[in-house]
Amino acid sequence: MAVDVLLGLQWGDEGKGKIVDVLAPRYQVVARFQGGPNAGHTLEFDGFKHVLHQIPSGIFRQEVQNIIGNGVVLDPIIFKKEIEGLAHFNLDLKKNLEISKKASIILPTHRLLDAAYELAKGKEKIGSTLKGIGPTYTDKISRQGLRVGDMISPNFPEKYKALVDRHKAILDVYQYEYDLAEAEAAFFEAVDFMKQFPLVDSEYSVNHAITEGKTILAEGAQGSLLDVDFGSYPFVTSSNTVTAGACTGLGVAPKNIGEVYGIFKAYATRVGSGPFPTELEDEVGEAMRQEGREFGSTTGRPRRCGWIDLPALKYAMMINGVTQLIMMKADVLNIFEEIQVCTAYEMPDGTVTDQIPFEITDIKVKPIYSTLPGWHCSLEGMRDFNELPAELTNYIAFLEKHLNLPINFISTGPDREACVLRGSLA
């Protein structure tokens, strides 16, 4: 059985958590393959809202096996808080949640380094969530980081101290003041807590599931335009958020990748610094922000909002090999009489392109828009495509013509039941 991959096609916050939760009943395994607590996957059902940061979004389905893969960077403190936040759901988490021994551990000093680096950048700051993600991946790549499997090693305290001493030396160079005692105590308490859960060689778990013919969904975090290689570098995250990241983040051979679900909003948002050609820094953008409740689920920061960007979306589809499209938050556009769609960019020299230029972080491109009529009505209670207003189906058809792929899922509200399914998703 192939591994299906679900990921975001924009700058993150596309609504991946809801879709994993909706699709989870079709799968026996849901595995997270990259990122860390800088991600926030929001799920809403039965009038309840819950945000997951590191735990796979299939966790609310007791029959689903959830795996935190080797490509994830895991903060034990946040993990403990997440688990405690799920207590009232009466889930047997020690039964249906596994953690890769090869997942990297975020130390309290990683968070300090993150803050020190960002402060030193001044006006050139990236917009980090300050969760220690970048410094943890840095230690991983420089071959000095700690992994979950190290926690059960008898010399873990010595390994920890050696790495923390290196971090302290860097913090001294930056003259960054800190008090480590409280966070360090919470860290070791959380490490002991994590040891209660199955710590496994998750690449074997995933590949055994493939051999056994189980249905598997690989869940990504952030978005494709934040990929460390293909995103708007340096304003990106520290991992590979694209389909290829599922292979390295779970130990899956490329031949075993099946469907690639690409998720995008009916408009666009971005958190933090970096290029955003269609950004609306006016009352329209603010109305979009308020209607869509566009505030970071991890940081609470207001998200930058703008119209949908088709050159960026087509680029993300290309590098991911998307086979199915999922459009989120169509209901947020209910309030607009007209809707703009960016179909190309005008470069500073006057030329027009539908490709993302390498210089996107250094130059300002002008979006070229097509204007479509809005539907200006509520989508509440609509569950069938034929119930949707004509203006919305026309909008969908316009996007499909440019993207050359059907949109098989349209989200019409935050709840797990608020959706319209078409094609193979129906």
C-alpha positions in Angstrom: 0.0 0.0 0.0 1.3 3.5 -0.9 1.8 6.4 1.5 -0.4 9.3 0.8 1.0 12.8 1.6 -1.0 15.8 2.8 0.7 19.2 2.8 0.2 22.9 2.4 0.8 24.7 -0.9 1.1 28.3 0.5 3.0 29.8 3.4 1.4 27.5 6.0 -1.8 27.9 8.0 -3.8 26.4 5.2 -6.0 24.2 7.4 -4.1 20.9 7.3 -5.3 19.8 10.7 -8.9 19.8 9.8 -8.3 17.8 6.6 -6.2 15.2 8.4 -9.0 14.8 10.9 -11.6 14.5 8.1 -9.5 12.0 6.2 -8.2 10.1 9.2 -11.1 7.5 9.1 -9.8 6.4 5.7 -6.4 5.7 7.1 -4.9 3.2 9.7 -1.7 5.2 10.2 -1.1 9.0 10.3 2.5 10.1 10.5 4.0 13.5 11.0 7.2 13.9 8.9 8.8 17.3 9.7 8.6 20.5 11.7 8.1 21.0 15.3 6.0 23.1 17.8 6.3 26.1 15.4 3.3 24.4 13.7 -0.3 24.7 14.9 -2.9 22.4 13.5 -6.4 23.5 14.5 -9.3 21.0 14.7 -12.9 21.9 15.4 -15.7 19.4 16.1 -18.7 19.1 18.3 -18.4 22.8 19.1 -14.9 22.3 20.5 -11.6 23.8 19.2 -8.2 22.2 19.8 -4.8 23.1 18.5 -2.1 20.4 18.1 1.5 21.4 17.7 3.6 18.2 17.5 1.1 15.4 17.8 -0.3 14.0 14.5 -3.8 15.2 13.7 -5.2 11.7 13.6 -4.9 11.4 17.4 -8.6 12.0 18.0 -9.4 8.8 16.1 -8.7 6.0 18.6 -8.5 3.4 15.8 -5.7 5.3 14.0 -2.0 4.7 14.8 -0.2 8.0 15.1 3.6 8.3 14.5 5.9 11.3 15.2 8.6 10.6 12.6 12.3 11.1 12.5 12.1 14.3 10.6 10.3 16.1 13.4 12.1 18.2 16.1 10.3 17.6 19.4 10.1 19.8 22.4 9.5 17.5 25.5 8.0 20.3 27.5 5.4 21.2 24.8 4.8 17.5 24.2 3.9 17.0 27.9 1.5 20.0 27.8 -0.1 18.7 24.7 -0.7 15.3 26.2 -2.1 16.8 29.3 -4.4 19.0 27.2 -5.9 15.8 25.7 -6.6 14.1 29.0 -10.4 14.9 29.0 -10.8 13.1 25.7 -10.1 9.8 27.4 -7.8 8.6 24.6 -5.4 5.7 25.1 -2.4 7.7 23.9 0.2 5.2 25.0 -1.5 2.7 22.7 -2.0 4.8 19.5 1.0 7.2 19.6 4.6 6.3 18.7 7.7 8.5 18.7 10.7 8.0 16.5 13.9 7.5 18.4 15.6 9.4 15.6 13.5 12.6 16.1 15.6 15.5 17.3 15.1 17.0 20.7 14.6 20.7 21.3 16.5 21.8 24.4 15.7 24.9 26.5 19.0 26.4 25.2 17.8 26.0 21.6 15.0 28.4 22.4 17.4 30.8 23.9 19.6 30.6 20.8 16.6 31.2 18.6 15.8 34.4 20.5 19.4 35.6 20.6 19.8 35.1 16.8 16.6 36.8 16.0 17.4 39.8 18.3 20.8 40.1 16.6 19.2 40.4 13.2 17.4 43.6 14.1 15.3 44.8 11.2 16.4 41.8 9.1 14.7 39.3 11.4 13.1 36.3 9.9 10.0 36.3 12.0 10.9 33.1 13.9 8.3 31.6 16.3 11.2 31.4 18.8 10.4 27.8 19.5 14.0 26.7 18.9 13.3 25.0 15.6 16.2 26.5 13.6 18.9 25.9 16.2 17.7 22.3 16.7 17.9 21.5 13.0 21.3 23.3 12.9 22.6 20.9 15.6 21.2 18.0 13.6 22.9 19.0 10.4 26.2 19.8 12.2 26.0 16.3 13.8 26.0 17.4 17.4 22.3 17.3 18.3 20.4 15.0 20.6 17.7 12.6 19.6 14.8 11.0 21.4 16.7 7.7 21.6 19.4 9.4 23.5 16.9 10.0 26.4 17.0 6.3 27.3 20.8 6.2 27.1 22.6 5.9 30.5 24.9 8.8 29.6 22.1 11.2 28.5 23.0 13.7 31.3 26.6 13.9 30.0 25.4 14.3 26.4 23.0 17.0 27.4 25.6 18.9 29.4 28.1 18.8 26.6 25.6 20.3 24.1 24.3 22.9 26.6 27.9 24.0 27.3 28.3 24.7 23.6 25.1 26.6 23.5 26.1 28.7 26.5 29.4 29.6 24.8 27.4 31.0 21.8 25.0 32.9 24.1 28.0 34.5 25.8 29.2 35.7 22.4 25.9 37.3 21.8 25.8 38.7 25.3 22.4 37.3 25.7 21.1 37.2 29.3 19.0 34.3 30.5 18.0 32.1 33.5 18.0 28.5 32.6 17.1 26.9 35.9 13.3 26.8 35.7 13.2 25.7 32.0 15.8 23.0 32.7 13.8 21.5 35.6 10.7 21.4 33.4 12.7 19.8 30.6 14.0 16.9 32.6 10.5 16.3 34.1 9.1 16.2 30.6 11.8 13.9 29.4 10.8 11.4 32.1 7.2 11.9 31.1 8.0 11.1 27.4 9.6 7.8 28.4 6.2 6.4 29.2 5.3 6.4 25.5 6.5 3.9 22.8 9.9 5.2 21.6 10.4 3.2 18.3 12.4 2.9 15.2 9.6 4.5 13.3 11.0 3.8 9.8 10.4 0.1 10.5 6.9 0.9 11.8 6.0 2.8 8.6 7.5 0.3 6.2 6.0 -2.7 8.1 2.6 -0.9 7.6 3.3 -0.5 3.9 4.2 -4.2 3.6 1.0 -5.2 5.5 -1.1 -3.2 3.1 -2.2 -0.6 5.7 -3.5 2.8 4.6 -1.0 5.5 5.6 -1.2 9.3 5.6 1.9 11.4 5.9 1.2 14.8 7.5 3.3 17.8 6.9 3.6 21.1 8.8 4.1 24.7 7.6 3.7 25.2 3.8 5.6 24.5 0.6 6.5 28.1 0.1 8.4 27.9 3.5 10.5 24.9 2.4 14.1 25.5 3.2 15.2 24.8 -0.4 12.2 25.9 -2.5 10.6 28.6 -0.4 11.2 32.3 -0.2 14.7 31.9 1.3 15.9 33.1 3.8 12.3 33.7 5.1 11.5 30.1 5.4 11.3 27.3 8.0 14.3 25.0 8.7 13.0 21.7 7.1 11.8 20.3 3.8 8.0 20.8 3.8 7.4 19.3 0.4 6.6 15.7 -0.6 10.3 14.7 -0.7 10.4 15.6 3.0 8.0 12.8 3.7 10.5 10.3 2.3 13.4 11.6 4.4 11.2 12.4 7.4 9.7 8.9 7.7 12.1 6.6 5.8 9.8 6.0 2.9 11.1 5.2 -0.5 9.9 7.5 -3.3 8.3 4.6 -5.1 5.9 4.2 -2.2 4.4 7.6 -2.4 0.8 7.5 -3.6 -1.7 10.4 -3.6 -0.4 13.9 -2.8 -3.1 16.1 -1.3 -2.3 19.8 -1.8 -4.2 22.2 0.5 -4.6 25.9 -0.1 -6.8 28.7 1.1 -9.3 30.4 -1.2 -7.1 33.5 -0.5 -3.5 33.7 0.9 -1.9 34.4 4.3 1.6 34.6 5.7 3.0 34.9 9.2 6.3 36.7 9.8 8.6 38.4 7.3 9.3 37.7 3.7 7.8 38.4 0.2 4.0 38.3 -0.2 3.1 39.8 -3.7 -0.7 39.8 -3.2 -0.7 41.2 0.4 -3.5 43.6 1.2 -2.3 46.3 3.6 -5.6 48.0 3.7 -9.2 47.7 5.0 -9.8 44.8 2.6 -6.9 42.8 4.1 -8.1 43.6 7.6 -11.6 42.5 6.8 -10.2 39.3 5.4 -8.1 38.8 8.6 -11.1 39.3 10.9 -13.5 37.2 8.9 -11.0 34.4 8.7 -9.8 34.7 12.3 -6.3 34.9 10.9 -4.2 34.9 14.0 -1.4 32.3 14.5 -2.5 29.2 16.4 1.0 28.9 17.8 2.0 32.5 18.3 -1.3 34.5 18.2 0.3 36.9 15.7 -2.0 38.5 13.2 -1.4 36.9 9.8 -0.8 39.0 6.7 -3.7 38.5 4.3 -4.1 38.8 0.5 -5.7 37.5 -2.6 -4.9 34.1 -4.0 -1.6 33.8 -5.9 -1.8 31.4 -8.8 1.9 31.6 -9.9 2.9 30.6 -6.4 0.3 27.9 -6.2 1.3 26.3 -9.5 4.9 26.3 -8.4 4.0 24.5 -5.2 1.9 22.0 -7.1 4.8 21.3 -9.5 7.5 20.6 -6.9 5.1 18.4 -4.8 3.6 16.4 -7.7 0.1 17.2 -6.4 -2.6 14.7 -7.5 -5.6 16.2 -5.6 -6.5 19.8 -4.6 -8.3 20.8 -1.4 -9.5 24.4 -1.0 -10.0 25.7 2.5 -11.9 28.7 4.0 -14.1 29.5 1.0 -16.5 30.9 3.5 -14.1 33.7 4.4 -14.7 35.3 1.0 -18.5 35.4 1.6 -18.2 39.1 2.5 -16.7 40.4 -0.7 -18.7 41.7 -3.7 -15.6 41.1 -6.0 -12.7 38.7 -5.7 -9.3 39.2 -7.2 -7.1 36.4 -8.5 -3.4 36.9 -9.2 -2.5 35.1 -12.5 0.9 36.6 -13.2 3.6 39.0 -12.0 4.9 42.2 -13.6 8.6 42.4 -13.0 10.4 45.8 -12.3 11.6 45.9 -15.9 8.0 45.6 -17.2 8.2 42.0 -18.3 5.4 39.6 -17.3 6.0 36.1 -15.9 3.9 33.3 -14.3 7.0 31.9 -12.5 8.5 32.8 -9.1 11.8 34.6 -9.7 14.9 33.8 -7.7 15.1 37.4 -6.7 11.6 37.5 -5.1 13.1 38.4 -1.7 15.0 41.4 -3.2 12.7 42.9 -5.7 9.0 43.9 -5.7 6.8 42.3 -8.3 3.4 43.7 -9.2 0.6 41.1 -9.2 -1.6 41.0 -12.3 -5.2 40.4 -11.3 -8.3 39.0 -12.9 -11.5 40.1 -11.2 -14.4 37.7 -10.5 -17.8 38.4 -8.9 -18.2 37.3 -5.3 -21.1 35.2 -4.0 -21.8 37.4 -1.0 -23.9 34.9 0.9 -23.5 32.4 3.7 -22.3 28.8 2.9 -23.5 27.5 6.2 -25.1 24.0 5.9 -24.1 23.5 2.3 -22.8 19.9 1.8 -23.3 19.3 -1.9 -21.5 20.9 -4.7 -24.8 21.7 -6.5 -25.9 23.7 -3.5 -23.0 26.2 -3.8 -23.8 29.6 -5.3 -23.0 30.0 -9.0 -20.3 32.6 -8.3 -18.4 30.2 -6.1 -18.6 27.4 -8.6 -17.4 29.8 -11.3 -14.5 30.8 -9.0 -13.6 27.2 -8.5 -13.8 26.6 -12.3 -11.5 29.6 -12.9 -8.9 28.2 -10.5 -9.2 24.7 -12.0 -8.6 26.0 -15.5 -5.4 27.7 -14.5 -4.2 24.9 -12.2 -5.1 22.0 -14.5 -6.4 19.9 -11.7 -9.8 19.4 -10.1 -10.6 20.8 -6.7 -12.1 17.8 -4.9 -12.7 19.3 -1.5 -14.1 22.7 -0.6 -14.2 23.7 3.1 -17.2 25.9 3.9 -16.5 26.5 7.6 -14.2 25.5 10.5 -16.1 22.5 11.8 -15.1 19.0 10.5 -18.6 18.6 9.0 -18.5 21.9 7.1 -17.2 20.6 3.7 -18.2 19.7 0.2 -16.6 16.6 -1.3 -16.3 15.9 -5.0 -14.5 13.3 -7.2 -12.4 10.6 -5.4 -12.7 12.4 -2.1 -16.5 12.0 -2.1 
